Amino acid sequence: MHEKGIRYSLNTDDPPFFNDATLLTEYAYAAKLLGLNQEDLLRITLTAIEDSFADADLKVELRKKVMDFSRKNVMSDYVMSSIRCIKHIY
């Protein structure tokens, strides 16, 4: 699916019913299962924004926030280190 360029996003649904799943743990699980890297996770996030039901102005704002966050390398340091820790759980 990922290698074929199929559009998808990662989501959570009813965390109390699914072992306290968070978006971070879903990203970690997908990264481990699919062998995703930082760029893949960023692409998935941007796809989620683009394919959402948000209006165009909100999509622009969200894309800017995600890209600013990514450019500052905070995502790489924080999220990727968390993903490395969470990978050991799954």
Backbone as numpy.savetxt, mean C-alpha at the origin, in Angstrom:
# Nx Ny Nz CAx CAy CAz Cx Cy Cz
-0.76 -12.01 -11.71 -1.58 -10.84 -11.71 -0.71 -9.58 -11.71
0.20 -9.49 -10.77 1.06 -8.31 -10.66 1.94 -8.17 -11.90
2.54 -9.26 -12.32 3.45 -9.22 -13.46 2.73 -8.87 -14.76
1.42 -9.13 -14.83 0.66 -8.88 -16.05 0.08 -7.48 -16.10
0.36 -6.68 -15.07 -0.09 -5.29 -15.07 -1.56 -5.11 -14.72
-2.17 -6.10 -14.10 -3.57 -5.99 -13.69 -3.66 -4.99 -12.53
-4.62 -4.08 -12.63 -4.79 -3.05 -11.61 -5.48 -3.65 -10.39
-4.93 -3.37 -9.21 -5.54 -3.80 -7.97 -5.10 -2.88 -6.84
-5.79 -2.96 -5.74 -5.40 -2.18 -4.57 -5.46 -3.10 -3.35
-4.88 -2.65 -2.27 -4.89 -3.40 -1.02 -5.79 -2.66 -0.05
-6.60 -3.42 0.68 -7.59 -2.82 1.55 -7.74 -3.64 2.82
-8.41 -3.06 3.79 -8.78 -3.80 5.00 -10.29 -3.80 5.09
-10.81 -4.78 5.80 -12.25 -4.88 5.97 -12.52 -5.52 7.32
-13.23 -4.83 8.17 -13.59 -5.36 9.48 -12.41 -5.93 10.25
-11.40 -5.12 10.57 -10.21 -5.62 11.27 -10.50 -6.47 12.51
-11.50 -6.15 13.33 -11.72 -7.01 14.51 -12.08 -8.45 14.15
-12.66 -8.64 12.99 -13.07 -9.99 12.58 -11.97 -10.74 11.83
-10.94 -10.01 11.43 -9.86 -10.63 10.65 -8.51 -10.42 11.32
-8.41 -10.84 12.56 -7.14 -10.80 13.32 -6.51 -9.42 13.37
-7.31 -8.42 13.59 -6.81 -7.04 13.70 -5.98 -6.62 12.49
-6.42 -6.98 11.32 -5.71 -6.60 10.09 -5.68 -5.08 9.96
-4.52 -4.58 9.62 -4.37 -3.16 9.33 -3.88 -3.03 7.91
-3.93 -1.84 7.38 -3.44 -1.64 6.03 -1.94 -1.96 5.95
-1.22 -1.63 6.99 0.21 -1.94 7.02 0.45 -3.45 6.96
-0.33 -4.22 7.73 -0.13 -5.67 7.69 -0.54 -6.24 6.34
-1.55 -5.66 5.71 -1.95 -6.12 4.37 -0.85 -5.83 3.35
-0.23 -4.66 3.44 0.89 -4.34 2.55 2.05 -5.29 2.80
2.33 -5.58 4.06 3.43 -6.49 4.40 3.16 -7.88 3.85
1.95 -8.35 4.03 1.60 -9.68 3.55 1.71 -9.75 2.03
1.19 -8.73 1.35 1.27 -8.70 -0.12 2.73 -8.61 -0.59
3.53 -7.80 0.11 4.94 -7.67 -0.27 5.65 -9.02 -0.16
5.36 -9.73 0.90 5.99 -11.04 1.09 5.46 -12.05 0.07
4.16 -12.13 -0.05 3.53 -13.12 -0.91 3.87 -12.91 -2.38
3.88 -11.64 -2.81 4.09 -11.33 -4.23 5.50 -10.85 -4.54
6.34 -10.72 -3.51 7.71 -10.24 -3.74 7.74 -8.79 -4.20
6.90 -7.95 -3.61 6.80 -6.55 -4.03 7.91 -5.71 -3.39
8.33 -4.69 -4.12 9.31 -3.75 -3.59 8.63 -2.41 -3.31
9.41 -1.43 -2.90 8.87 -0.12 -2.54 8.13 0.53 -3.71
8.68 0.45 -4.90 8.03 1.05 -6.06 6.70 0.37 -6.36
6.65 -0.94 -6.19 5.39 -1.67 -6.40 4.33 -1.20 -5.42
4.72 -1.05 -4.15 3.77 -0.63 -3.13 3.28 0.79 -3.39
4.17 1.64 -3.87 3.77 3.00 -4.23 2.78 2.97 -5.39
3.05 2.15 -6.39 2.17 2.03 -7.55 0.78 1.53 -7.11
0.74 0.57 -6.21 -0.53 0.04 -5.71 -1.32 1.15 -4.99
-0.61 1.95 -4.20 -1.26 3.05 -3.49 -1.83 4.06 -4.45
-1.06 4.43 -5.47 -1.54 5.40 -6.46 -2.70 4.84 -7.27
-2.68 3.55 -7.55 -3.79 2.92 -8.26 -5.05 2.98 -7.41
-4.92 2.73 -6.11 -6.08 2.79 -5.22 -6.71 4.18 -5.24
-5.88 5.20 -5.24 -6.39 6.57 -5.30 -7.10 6.79 -6.63
-6.45 6.44 -7.70 -6.99 6.67 -9.04 -8.32 5.93 -9.26
-8.43 4.72 -8.75 -9.62 3.91 -8.99 -10.71 4.11 -7.93
-10.46 5.02 -7.01 -11.45 5.27 -5.95 -12.62 6.11 -6.49
-13.64 6.24 -5.66 -14.80 7.05 -6.02 -14.62 8.51 -5.59
-13.43 8.89 -5.18 -13.17 10.27 -4.77 -13.30 11.19 -5.97
-13.64 12.45 -5.70 -13.74 13.40 -6.81 -12.33 13.77 -7.28
-12.27 14.38 -8.44 -10.98 14.66 -9.09 -10.06 15.52 -8.22
-10.61 16.53 -7.55 -9.79 17.40 -6.71 -9.17 16.64 -5.55
-9.95 15.77 -4.92 -9.42 14.98 -3.81 -8.35 14.01 -4.29
-8.54 13.43 -5.47 -7.53 12.52 -6.03 -6.20 13.25 -6.24
-6.27 14.47 -6.76 -5.06 15.27 -6.97 -4.37 15.52 -5.63
-5.15 15.89 -4.63 -4.60 16.16 -3.30 -3.96 14.91 -2.69
-4.64 13.78 -2.80 -4.11 12.53 -2.24 -2.85 12.08 -2.96
-2.85 12.17 -4.30 -1.64 11.80 -5.05 -0.46 12.66 -4.63
-0.69 13.96 -4.47 0.38 14.86 -4.06 0.91 14.47 -2.68
0.02 14.19 -1.74 0.45 13.80 -0.40 1.25 12.50 -0.42
0.80 11.52 -1.18 1.51 10.24 -1.27 2.88 10.44 -1.91
2.94 11.21 -2.98 4.22 11.43 -3.66 5.18 12.24 -2.78
4.68 13.25 -2.09 5.53 14.01 -1.17 6.07 13.11 -0.07
5.21 12.28 0.47 5.60 11.33 1.51 6.67 10.39 0.99
6.47 9.89 -0.21 7.41 8.94 -0.81 8.75 9.62 -1.12
8.70 10.82 -1.66 9.94 11.54 -2.01 10.82 11.81 -0.80
10.19 12.02 0.33 10.95 12.28 1.56 11.56 11.00 2.11
11.25 9.89 1.47 11.79 8.57 1.82 11.31 8.08 3.17
10.29 8.74 3.72 9.72 8.29 4.98 9.07 6.93 4.77
8.36 6.79 3.66 7.69 5.52 3.39 8.70 4.39 3.35
9.80 4.63 2.70 10.80 3.58 2.59 11.33 3.18 3.95
11.68 4.15 4.76 12.25 3.84 6.07 11.24 3.22 7.02
10.12 3.89 7.20 9.15 3.43 8.20 8.37 2.20 7.72
7.74 2.34 6.57 6.88 1.24 6.10 7.70 0.01 5.78
8.81 0.16 5.09 9.58 -1.01 4.71 10.20 -1.69 5.94
10.62 -0.93 6.95 11.14 -1.59 8.15 10.02 -2.31 8.89
8.83 -1.71 8.90 7.68 -2.38 9.51 7.33 -3.65 8.75
7.39 -3.57 7.44 7.08 -4.73 6.61 8.08 -5.85 6.88
9.35 -5.51 7.04 10.35 -6.55 7.34 10.02 -7.23 8.66
9.57 -6.46 9.65 9.22 -7.05 10.94 7.96 -7.91 10.82
6.97 -7.41 10.13 5.69 -8.12 10.02 5.85 -9.39 9.18
6.76 -9.40 8.23 6.95 -10.59 7.38 7.24 -11.82 8.22
7.86 -11.63 9.36 8.19 -12.77 10.21 6.95 -13.37 10.86
5.89 -12.57 10.96 4.64 -13.04 11.57 3.91 -13.99 10.62
3.91 -13.67 9.33 3.14 -14.46 8.35 3.95 -15.60 7.88
